[in-house]
Amino acid sequence: MKKYIKIFLIFSVLLFIGAWFYWQQHKKSIVKNSIESAISKGTDSLYFIHYDSSFIDEINGNASFYNVRLQSDSLQKQLQQFDTASSATIYNIHVDEVSIRGANIPGLINNTSVEANLIYIKHPVVYIISSGKKEEKKLNKNDSLAIYEKLLGKFKSINAKEIIIENGFLNFADKSGEPNTALRGINVLLKKFKIDSTRDYQNIISYFVKDVVAKVNEVYIKGEKNQATFTDVEYNAPGRFISLKKFQQKDSVGKIIFDVNNTSINNISTDAFIMRHQLQAEELTSDGGTLTFYTNQKTNTDTVKDEIEIDNNYFDEALVNKVSVGNTKILIYNRAKPNNEPITISNVKFDAADIQKLDSGTNIKNLISSSNWRLSAGGFSFMTANKRYKINIGAFDINNATSSMRIKSITVNPQFTEAAFSKILARQEDLYNLAFNNIELSGIDTRLLIKKQRLEAAAASLQPVVKIYRDRTVAEDGSSKVGKYPHQMLQDIKFPFSVKKMVIKNGLVSYTEKADVSKQTGTVSFKNINGTVSNITNIKDLISKDNLLLLNATASFMGVSQVQTIWKLPLNTNNGAFDVSGTAGGFNGVSLNPLIEPLGMVSIKKGRVNKLSFNLTGNDLIARGSATVLYDDLKIEVLKLDSGESKKKGFQSVLANALLKNSNPQNGVTRTGEINYQREITKSFFNLLWKSVYSGVKKTMQKL
């Protein structure tokens, strides 16, 4: 009996030794056949795997495979012949080296799971080719399961303590083979990796990012209208941040749209980022750079307005609690006029905090109406459509926390001299030179401004400098000016706005006219204008509650007299109704000669005006009221033009003084001139005021 046992033991040892020698001699081919068979069966014989050489140390559980290739010749052939292949997606993979450490090597052949301490993948180059017709779609459950099957083959699960990917390349391409999305220089450290058939594969990518540190030298995305490049990207799941050195986006002709530097997103939610295609984070910071936007005309019922388009194909929604963007240049192009120079806004900085708690669902579209944010910029400029004026917006600062806005200046600068402007005119027009300085608005409702493009402010202040020039030697404009009073034109502005109270500080208004007769210019000016304007609005529901625009201002008339005026302008008028009154203090009449000599061909030789007062009510066609001028010892000369110079008309001057009462009051009686002035409909509102007051003053002074 002992003999048989000894023989059995010797046979068993010999069998084990023989099996060991056989395994040592054939283990590589056994493993290779097993892997190839698993891949073939797992993909219904569509894919095969090859590698050039291998190293297997079954005692320590180590194995390495070199120049590994996974591909499908049959699918590749169909892809070249037909518009679509039998598989929706084709995978071509080449890896320089795949190494496994701490695994049960013999068990890999018979078991349906892989467990290892380390999986090392060196220089993988992966092509994922969409073989069907071009369609824009996101990864769905079926896509995720397909990727899972390609990764696992016969295995039900893969579990690794650590996975290292070194210098990888991932390319997504269409039938042409040209990558539309490419990740280059991928380096990944992935810990606690597990993938199996029990997971919910709503998005398989999420299982790769829970505990991963991934760095990519470059991410390239090519769309139908633009292409984007991300440089030096790092995604750190344990640290919960994404950073990139540069993000650059170009349009179809190579023009740079976005060029942003050193951007980081901190405390991100990986589930939201990967599974819901949503950027959800605590903070976004960026050094800034260059951003390009386009304006496009949008037609709504009977209105046409320009809207800014923001091209964003990367996130459906973004949720952040704090944003900080550094010095940025913004370019705004007109989509309808692509050859025009863009509006350039320089030195833009943006900060936002306390946007809202993340679980409240704030998205980036509501950021500016739901947070304490501040936007500042160095200003910008642009030309008007007719190229006559350049509009400059100075440095500005908008603070949502304090509901305020500050603009250093807004200027409208003519691109012609007065003489050059007159030469291009077929009919008379005003030439404007405008500046509004130190603009401040408070009590702004930013939610209305952003969501409904409606500006409502409680208060505003500014310093206006308004200069107007008109050349009367040019042919008159015979078109009607009916309906173009200031409060009527206010209602024609398409942008809805309301300022409850505006304070005017130290303003200036001057009007210069070149006279038709004298060919000389005269200027009337109002300096040191201070006052308030209440209820400036074109919003119908606000007008229904309060329909009166009220202006109350004081000024220095020609630097010689203090003037006060009150304007009452109904905003719901259908006939141009208005009520204007004013007073002026005493001054030497001679000081008016720089104005009345070139424009009226009259000169005041002596006399003092003690007071002027007037009141007017009117509409589109007429002004009625009265004017009273109190003066002493008035004497005038009538002028004529002689060899380009104004000279005294002797007889006419004597006659004019004979018809003129040289004082008011006179003999204890104060005269008041009645005003009943029919408007010249080709003239402006200010012409009507001036001519109406002049008609009343004239009646006060004349003897007849």
C-alpha positions in Angstrom: 0.0 0.0 0.0 2.8 2.3 0.9 4.4 1.6 -2.4 1.3 2.8 -4.3 1.1 5.9 -2.2 4.7 6.6 -3.0 4.2 6.0 -6.7 1.1 8.4 -6.6 3.1 11.1 -4.8 6.0 10.7 -7.3 3.5 10.9 -10.2 1.8 13.9 -8.7 5.1 15.7 -8.3 6.1 14.8 -11.8 2.7 16.0 -13.0 3.0 19.3 -11.1 6.6 19.7 -12.3 5.5 18.9 -15.9 2.6 21.3 -15.6 4.9 24.0 -14.1 7.4 23.5 -17.0 4.5 23.5 -19.5 3.1 26.7 -17.9 6.5 28.4 -18.0 7.0 27.4 -21.6 3.5 28.3 -22.8 2.1 30.8 -20.3 2.5 33.7 -22.6 0.6 32.0 -25.4 -2.0 30.8 -23.0 -2.6 34.3 -21.6 -2.5 35.8 -25.1 -5.0 33.3 -26.4 -7.2 33.8 -23.4 -7.2 37.6 -23.8 -7.7 37.5 -27.6 -10.6 35.0 -27.2 -12.2 37.1 -24.5 -12.1 40.3 -26.6 -13.4 38.4 -29.7 -16.3 36.8 -27.8 -17.1 40.0 -25.9 -17.4 42.0 -29.1 -19.1 39.4 -31.3 -15.9 38.9 -33.3 -15.8 42.5 -34.4 -12.7 43.4 -32.5 -9.3 41.7 -32.1 -6.4 42.5 -29.8 -2.7 42.0 -30.5 0.5 42.8 -28.7 4.1 42.3 -29.7 5.6 40.9 -26.5 4.8 40.4 -22.8 6.3 39.7 -19.4 4.5 37.6 -16.8 5.5 37.0 -13.2 2.6 34.9 -11.8 4.3 34.5 -8.4 4.2 38.2 -7.6 1.1 38.9 -9.7 2.8 41.1 -12.3 2.4 41.2 -16.0 3.3 43.6 -18.8 2.2 43.8 -22.4 3.9 45.8 -25.1 2.6 47.6 -28.3 -1.0 46.6 -27.6 -3.5 47.2 -30.4 -7.3 46.9 -30.3 -9.1 47.4 -33.5 -11.7 46.0 -36.0 -10.6 45.4 -39.6 -14.2 44.6 -40.7 -15.7 47.8 -39.3 -12.8 49.8 -40.7 -13.4 48.4 -44.1 -17.2 49.1 -44.0 -16.4 52.6 -42.8 -14.4 53.2 -46.0 -17.1 51.8 -48.3 -20.4 53.0 -46.8 -21.9 56.1 -45.2 -22.7 54.0 -42.1 -21.1 50.9 -40.6 -22.7 48.1 -38.7 -21.6 49.6 -35.4 -22.5 53.2 -34.4 -19.0 53.8 -33.0 -15.6 52.3 -33.9 -12.7 52.1 -31.3 -9.1 52.0 -32.4 -6.6 51.8 -29.5 -2.8 51.6 -29.4 -0.8 51.4 -26.2 2.9 51.3 -25.8 2.7 49.4 -22.6 0.1 47.9 -20.2 1.4 46.7 -16.9 -0.5 45.1 -14.0 0.9 44.7 -10.5 -0.3 42.7 -7.6 -2.9 40.6 -9.6 -3.8 36.9 -9.7 -2.4 36.2 -13.1 -3.7 32.6 -13.6 -7.0 33.7 -12.2 -7.4 36.2 -15.0 -7.7 33.3 -17.4 -10.6 31.6 -15.6 -12.3 34.3 -13.5 -14.7 37.0 -14.6 -13.2 39.8 -12.5 -9.9 41.7 -12.4 -8.4 42.8 -9.2 -5.0 44.5 -9.0 -2.9 46.9 -6.9 -1.7 48.9 -9.9 -2.6 49.2 -13.6 0.0 51.2 -15.6 -0.8 52.4 -19.1 1.9 54.1 -21.1 1.2 56.4 -24.1 -2.3 55.2 -25.0 -3.6 56.6 -28.3 -7.4 56.1 -28.6 -9.5 56.9 -31.6 -13.3 56.9 -31.1 -14.9 57.2 -34.6 -18.5 58.0 -35.2 -19.3 56.0 -38.3 -22.8 57.1 -39.0 -24.2 60.4 -40.2 -23.1 63.5 -38.3 -25.4 64.1 -35.4 -25.1 66.3 -32.4 -25.8 64.1 -29.4 -24.7 63.6 -25.8 -23.6 60.3 -24.3 -26.6 58.3 -23.2 -27.1 55.1 -21.3 -26.6 52.9 -24.4 -23.4 54.6 -25.3 -22.1 54.2 -21.8 -22.9 50.4 -21.8 -21.1 50.1 -25.1 -18.0 51.7 -23.8 -18.2 49.5 -20.7 -18.4 46.3 -22.8 -15.4 47.4 -24.9 -13.4 48.0 -21.7 -14.3 44.8 -19.8 -14.9 42.2 -22.5 -15.7 39.0 -20.6 -15.0 40.5 -17.2 -17.9 41.5 -14.9 -15.8 44.0 -13.0 -12.4 45.7 -12.8 -11.1 46.8 -9.5 -7.8 48.5 -9.1 -6.3 50.4 -6.1 -4.4 52.7 -8.5 -4.4 53.4 -12.3 -1.7 55.5 -13.9 -2.0 56.8 -17.5 1.1 58.4 -18.9 1.2 60.7 -22.0 -2.1 59.6 -23.5 -4.0 60.8 -26.5 -7.8 60.6 -26.9 -9.4 61.6 -30.2 -13.1 61.7 -31.2 -13.5 61.7 -35.0 -16.1 61.3 -37.7 -16.0 59.1 -40.8 -13.2 61.3 -42.3 -10.9 60.4 -39.5 -10.2 64.0 -38.7 -10.5 64.6 -34.9 -13.2 67.0 -33.9 -12.2 66.6 -30.2 -8.7 65.8 -29.2 -7.0 65.5 -25.8 -3.2 65.5 -26.0 -0.6 64.8 -23.4 -3.0 63.1 -20.9 -1.5 62.1 -17.5 -3.8 60.5 -15.0 -3.6 59.2 -11.5 -6.8 57.4 -10.6 -7.3 55.7 -7.2 -10.0 53.3 -5.9 -11.2 52.6 -9.4 -14.1 50.1 -9.7 -16.4 49.5 -12.6 -18.9 46.7 -12.9 -22.2 45.7 -14.3 -24.2 46.6 -11.1 -23.7 50.4 -11.6 -26.3 52.8 -13.0 -24.7 53.8 -16.3 -26.5 57.1 -16.9 -23.0 58.4 -17.7 -20.1 56.0 -17.4 -17.5 58.9 -17.4 -18.5 59.7 -13.8 -16.9 56.5 -12.6 -13.5 57.7 -13.9 -13.6 61.1 -12.1 -14.5 60.5 -8.5 -11.0 60.1 -7.3 -8.8 61.2 -10.2 -6.0 63.7 -10.8 -5.8 64.3 -14.5 -3.6 66.7 -16.4 -3.9 67.4 -20.1 -1.4 69.5 -22.1 -4.1 70.5 -24.7 -7.8 69.9 -25.3 -8.9 70.7 -28.8 -12.6 71.0 -29.8 -13.8 71.7 -33.3 -17.4 72.7 -33.9 -19.3 73.7 -37.0 -18.8 77.4 -36.4 -15.7 77.6 -34.1 -12.9 75.8 -32.6 -11.6 75.9 -29.0 -8.3 75.0 -27.4 -7.7 74.5 -23.7 -4.0 74.5 -22.6 -2.5 72.9 -19.5 -5.7 71.7 -18.0 -5.8 70.0 -14.6 -8.8 68.2 -13.1 -8.3 67.3 -9.5 -11.2 65.4 -8.0 -9.8 65.1 -4.5 -8.9 68.8 -4.5 -12.2 69.6 -6.2 -10.8 72.0 -8.7 -10.2 72.5 -12.4 -7.5 74.8 -13.7 -6.3 75.8 -17.1 -3.6 78.1 -18.3 -5.3 79.3 -21.4 -8.7 79.0 -23.1 -8.8 80.2 -26.7 -11.7 80.0 -29.1 -11.6 80.9 -32.8 -14.4 81.3 -35.3 -14.6 79.6 -38.7 -12.2 82.1 -40.4 -9.7 81.9 -37.6 -10.6 85.1 -35.7 -10.0 84.8 -32.0 -13.3 85.0 -30.1 -12.1 84.2 -26.5 -8.6 84.3 -25.2 -8.7 83.9 -21.4 -5.7 83.2 -19.1 -5.1 81.4 -15.8 -8.6 80.3 -15.0 -9.5 78.0 -12.0 -12.8 76.6 -10.7 -12.7 75.6 -7.1 -14.8 73.4 -4.9 -16.6 71.8 -7.8 -19.3 69.1 -7.7 -18.0 66.2 -9.8 -21.5 64.7 -10.2 -22.9 67.9 -11.6 -19.9 68.5 -13.8 -19.9 65.1 -15.5 -23.3 63.6 -15.2 -25.5 66.7 -15.7 -23.1 68.7 -17.9 -23.3 71.5 -15.3 -20.6 73.6 -13.8 -21.4 73.7 -10.1 -18.7 75.3 -7.9 -17.9 77.6 -5.1 -15.6 80.0 -7.0 -14.4 80.8 -10.4 -11.3 83.0 -10.9 -9.6 84.2 -14.0 -6.9 86.6 -15.0 -9.1 87.6 -17.9 -8.0 88.3 -21.5 -10.0 88.9 -24.6 -13.7 88.2 -25.1 -15.7 88.7 -28.3 -19.4 89.0 -28.6 -21.8 89.8 -31.5 -24.9 92.0 -31.7 -27.7 90.6 -33.7 -31.0 92.3 -34.6 -34.1 90.7 -33.0 -37.6 91.6 -34.2 -40.4 91.4 -31.7 -43.9 92.4 -33.1 -43.3 96.0 -34.3 -39.9 96.6 -32.6 -36.4 95.9 -33.8 -33.5 96.0 -31.3 -29.9 94.8 -31.1 -29.1 92.0 -28.7 -25.8 90.5 -27.7 -25.2 86.9 -28.6 -23.0 84.8 -26.3 -21.7 81.7 -28.0 -21.5 79.0 -25.2 -21.5 75.4 -26.3 -19.8 73.9 -23.3 -22.1 74.2 -20.3 -25.9 74.1 -20.3 -25.9 75.8 -16.9 -23.3 77.1 -14.4 -23.8 77.5 -10.7 -21.2 79.4 -8.7 -21.1 81.3 -5.5 -18.2 83.6 -6.3 -16.7 84.9 -9.5 -13.6 87.1 -10.1 -12.4 88.0 -13.5 -9.3 90.2 -14.0 -8.3 92.8 -16.6 -10.3 91.9 -19.8 -10.8 93.4 -23.2 -14.3 92.9 -24.7 -14.9 93.2 -28.5 -18.5 93.6 -29.7 -19.1 93.1 -33.4 -22.2 93.9 -35.4 -23.3 90.7 -37.0 -25.0 92.6 -39.9 -21.8 94.6 -40.6 -18.9 92.2 -40.1 -16.4 94.6 -41.8 -17.0 97.4 -39.3 -14.5 98.0 -36.5 -15.8 96.4 -33.2 -16.7 98.3 -30.1 -13.8 97.8 -27.7 -14.3 97.9 -24.0 -11.0 97.9 -22.2 -9.8 97.1 -18.7 -13.0 95.2 -17.7 -13.0 93.7 -14.3 -15.8 91.7 -12.7 -16.4 90.4 -9.2 -19.4 88.7 -7.7 -20.0 87.2 -4.3 -22.8 85.7 -2.3 -24.5 84.7 -5.5 -26.7 82.2 -3.7 -26.2 78.9 -2.0 -25.7 76.2 -4.5 -28.7 74.2 -3.5 -31.0 77.1 -4.4 -30.4 76.5 -8.1 -28.9 79.9 -9.1 -27.6 79.8 -12.7 -25.3 82.0 -14.6 -28.2 83.7 -16.5 -29.5 85.1 -13.2 -26.1 85.8 -11.6 -26.2 89.6 -12.2 -29.6 89.9 -10.6 -29.1 87.7 -7.6 -25.7 88.5 -6.2 -23.4 91.3 -4.9 -21.4 91.9 -8.0 -19.3 94.8 -9.3 -18.3 95.5 -12.9 -15.8 98.1 -13.9 -14.1 99.0 -17.2 -11.9 101.6 -18.8 -14.7 102.6 -21.3 -15.2 102.3 -25.0 -16.1 104.2 -28.1 -17.9 103.7 -31.4 -18.9 105.7 -34.5 -22.5 106.5 -35.3 -24.1 104.9 -38.4 -23.7 108.1 -40.5 -20.0 108.4 -39.4 -20.7 112.0 -38.3 -20.1 111.5 -34.6 -17.8 109.4 -32.3 -19.4 108.4 -29.1 -17.1 107.8 -26.1 -18.1 106.1 -22.9 -15.6 106.8 -20.2 -14.5 104.6 -17.3 -17.5 103.1 -15.5 -18.3 101.2 -12.4 -21.5 99.2 -11.7 -22.1 98.0 -8.2 -25.1 95.7 -7.7 -24.6 95.6 -3.9 -25.2 99.3 -3.6 -27.6 99.4 -6.7 -25.4 102.2 -8.2 -23.6 103.1 -11.4 -20.9 105.6 -12.0 -19.7 106.7 -15.5 -16.9 109.2 -15.8 -18.2 110.7 -19.0 -20.3 110.1 -22.1 -19.3 112.3 -25.0 -20.6 112.8 -28.5 -17.8 114.3 -30.6 -18.4 115.6 -34.2 -16.0 114.3 -36.8 -16.3 117.6 -38.8 -15.4 121.2 -38.2 -18.3 123.6 -38.3 -17.3 124.8 -41.8 -16.8 121.3 -43.1 -20.1 120.1 -41.7 -22.0 122.9 -43.5 -20.4 121.9 -46.8 -21.9 118.4 -46.7 -25.4 119.5 -45.9 -28.2 119.9 -48.5 -30.5 121.3 -45.8 -29.9 122.9 -42.4 -29.1 120.6 -39.5 -27.8 121.1 -36.0 -24.2 120.0 -35.3 -23.9 118.6 -31.7 -20.9 118.5 -29.4 -22.0 116.9 -26.2 -20.4 115.8 -22.9 -22.1 114.4 -19.9 -19.6 114.2 -17.0 -19.6 112.5 -13.6 -22.7 110.5 -14.1 -24.1 108.8 -11.1 -27.2 106.6 -10.8 -28.5 105.1 -7.6 -31.4 102.8 -6.7 -31.1 100.8 -9.9 -33.2 97.7 -10.2 -30.7 95.4 -11.9 -33.2 92.5 -12.2 -35.4 94.6 -14.5 -32.3 95.9 -16.3 -31.0 92.5 -17.1 -34.1 90.3 -17.5 -36.4 92.8 -19.2 -33.9 95.4 -20.5 -35.7 98.1 -18.5 -33.7 100.7 -16.5 -35.3 102.1 -13.4 -33.3 104.3 -11.1 -34.3 106.3 -8.0 -31.8 109.1 -8.6 -29.2 110.4 -11.0 -26.8 113.3 -11.2 -24.5 114.6 -13.9 -22.7 117.6 -15.4 -24.0 118.3 -18.9 -22.0 120.3 -21.5 -24.2 120.8 -24.5 -23.0 122.8 -27.6 -25.1 123.2 -30.7 -24.2 124.9 -34.0 -26.5 125.8 -36.9 -25.6 127.5 -40.2 -28.5 129.6 -41.4 -26.7 130.2 -44.7 -27.6 126.7 -45.8 -31.0 126.1 -47.4 -33.8 125.7 -44.8 -35.1 122.3 -43.9 -38.7 122.4 -44.9 -39.8 119.2 -43.1 -42.3 119.4 -40.3 -41.0 119.2 -36.7 -44.4 118.5 -35.2 -44.2 115.7 -32.7 -40.6 116.4 -31.9 -40.8 118.3 -28.7 -38.4 116.9 -26.0 -41.1 115.1 -24.0 -42.5 113.7 -27.2 -39.2 112.4 -28.5 -38.6 110.8 -25.0 -41.6 108.5 -25.7 -40.1 107.5 -29.0 -37.0 106.0 -27.4 -37.3 102.2 -27.7 -35.4 101.4 -24.6 -37.7 101.7 -21.5 -36.2 103.7 -18.7 -37.2 105.8 -15.7 -35.3 108.2 -13.4 -37.3 109.5 -10.6 -35.1 112.5 -9.9 -32.0 113.8 -11.8 -29.8 116.5 -10.4 -27.9 118.8 -12.8 -24.6 120.1 -11.5 -22.7 123.1 -12.9 -23.9 122.4 -16.5 -23.4 124.4 -19.7 -25.7 124.9 -22.7 -24.6 127.0 -25.7 -26.2 127.6 -29.0 -24.1 129.1 -31.9 -25.7 130.3 -35.1 -24.2 131.6 -38.3 -26.6 134.3 -39.5 -27.9 134.3 -43.1 -27.6 138.2 -43.4 -24.4 139.0 -41.5 -22.7 135.7 -42.3 -21.3 136.1 -38.8 -21.9 133.9 -35.7 -23.4 134.7 -32.4 -23.7 132.5 -29.3 -26.2 132.4 -26.5 -25.0 130.5 -23.5 -26.2 129.3 -20.1 -23.5 128.5 -17.7 -23.4 127.2 -14.1 -26.7 125.3 -14.7 -28.0 123.7 -11.5 -31.3 122.1 -11.0 -33.5 119.0 -10.9 -35.5 117.1 -13.3 -38.2 114.8 -11.9 -40.0 111.8 -13.4 -38.0 111.2 -16.6 -39.6 108.1 -18.1 -41.1 106.5 -21.2 -42.6 103.6 -19.4 -46.4 103.5 -19.9 -47.4 102.0 -16.6 -45.3 104.5 -14.6 -46.7 107.4 -16.7 -50.3 106.3 -15.9 -49.4 107.0 -12.2 -47.5 110.2 -12.7 -47.6 111.9 -16.1 -45.7 115.1 -15.4 -42.0 115.7 -16.1 -40.9 118.7 -14.1 -37.6 120.7 -14.6 -36.6 123.4 -12.2 -33.2 125.0 -12.9 -31.0 128.1 -12.4 -28.2 129.3 -14.7 -26.0 132.2 -15.6 -27.3 133.8 -18.8 -24.4 135.0 -21.0 -22.4 135.3 -17.8 -24.3 138.5 -16.9 -27.6 137.5 -15.4 -29.0 134.8 -13.1 -31.9 132.9 -14.8 -34.5 130.6 -13.2 -36.9 128.5 -15.3 -39.6 125.9 -14.6 -40.8 123.4 -17.3 -43.9 121.3 -16.9 -44.1 118.7 -19.6 -47.0 116.1 -19.7 -45.6 112.8 -20.8 -49.0 111.4 -22.0 -49.7 114.4 -24.3 -51.2 113.8 -27.7 -50.9 117.5 -28.8 -47.5 118.5 -27.4 -48.8 120.4 -24.4 -46.3 122.2 -22.3 -46.0 124.9 -19.6 -42.7 126.9 -19.3 -42.0 130.0 -17.2 -38.8 131.8 -16.2 -37.2 134.9 -14.8 -33.9 136.7 -15.3 -32.2 139.2 -13.0 -30.6 142.6 -13.8 -27.8 143.2 -16.3 -26.3 145.9 -18.5 -28.0 145.7 -21.9 -24.7 146.3 -23.8 -23.5 142.9 -22.7 -26.0 141.3 -25.1 -24.3 142.8 -28.2 -22.1 139.8 -29.0 -25.4 137.9 -29.5 -27.8 140.3 -31.0 -25.4 142.2 -33.4 -24.6 139.2 -35.7 -28.0 137.5 -35.3 -30.4 140.5 -35.1 -28.3 143.3 -36.8 -29.1 145.5 -33.8 -26.7 147.0 -31.2 -27.6 148.2 -27.7 -25.8 151.5 -27.1 -26.9 151.9 -23.5 -29.6 150.7 -21.1 -30.1 148.4 -18.2 -32.4 145.5 -18.0 -33.6 145.1 -14.4 -35.8 142.0 -14.8 -37.3 139.7 -17.3 -40.1 137.3 -16.6 -42.3 135.2 -18.8 -44.8 132.3 -18.8 -46.0 130.2 -21.7 -48.5 127.4 -22.3 -48.8 125.8 -25.6 -49.0 122.8 -27.9 -47.7 121.6 -31.2 -49.0 124.7 -33.1 -49.1 127.7 -30.7 -47.7 129.3 -27.6 -49.7 131.7 -25.4 -48.8 133.7 -22.3 -47.1 136.9 -21.4 -43.7 138.5 -21.0 -42.5 141.5 -18.9 -39.2 143.2 -19.2 -38.2 146.0 -16.8 -35.5 148.2 -18.1 -34.1 151.8 -18.0 -32.7 154.3 -20.5 -32.6 152.0 -23.5 -31.0 153.1 -26.7 -30.3 151.0 -29.8 -28.7 151.2 -33.3 -29.9 149.4 -36.4 -27.0 147.8 -38.3 -26.3 147.1 -41.9 -23.6 144.9 -43.6 -21.0 146.9 -45.5 -18.0 145.2 -47.1 -18.4 142.4 -44.7 -18.6 144.6 -41.7 -21.6 145.7 -39.6 -22.2 149.4 -39.6 -24.8 151.8 -38.2 -27.9 152.7 -40.2 -28.4 156.3 -39.2 -32.0 157.0 -40.3 -33.3 153.6 -39.3 -31.6 153.9 -35.9 -33.3 157.2 -35.2 -36.6 155.8 -36.3 -36.2 152.7 -34.2 -35.4 154.7 -31.1 -38.4 157.0 -31.8 -40.7 153.9 -31.8 -39.1 152.4 -28.7 -40.1 153.2 -25.2 -36.9 153.7 -23.3 -38.0 152.4 -19.9 -40.5 150.1 -18.2 -42.2 151.0 -15.9 -42.9 154.4 -17.3 -45.0 157.1 -15.6 -45.8 154.6 -12.8 -47.2 152.1 -15.3 -45.7 148.6 -15.8 -46.3 147.2 -19.3 -46.7 143.4 -20.0 -46.6 142.0 -23.5 -49.2 139.4 -24.4 -47.9 136.3 -26.2 -50.0 134.6 -28.9 -47.4 133.1 -31.2 -48.2 130.7 -34.1 -45.4 128.1 -34.4 -43.4 127.7 -37.6 -43.8 123.9 -37.8 -40.4 123.6 -39.6 -38.7 125.1 -36.5 -37.7 123.4 -33.2 -39.3 123.6 -29.7 -36.5 125.9 -28.5 -37.1 128.2 -31.5 -40.7 128.4 -30.5 -39.8 129.4 -26.9 -37.4 132.0 -28.0 -39.6 133.6 -30.6 -42.6 133.5 -28.3 -40.7 135.3 -25.5 -39.2 137.8 -28.0 -42.7 138.6 -29.3 -43.9 139.5 -25.8 -40.8 141.5 -25.0 -41.1 143.4 -28.3 -44.7 144.4 -27.5 -43.5 145.6 -24.1 -40.9 148.0 -25.7 -42.8 149.3 -28.7 -44.8 152.5 -28.6 -47.3 151.2 -31.1 
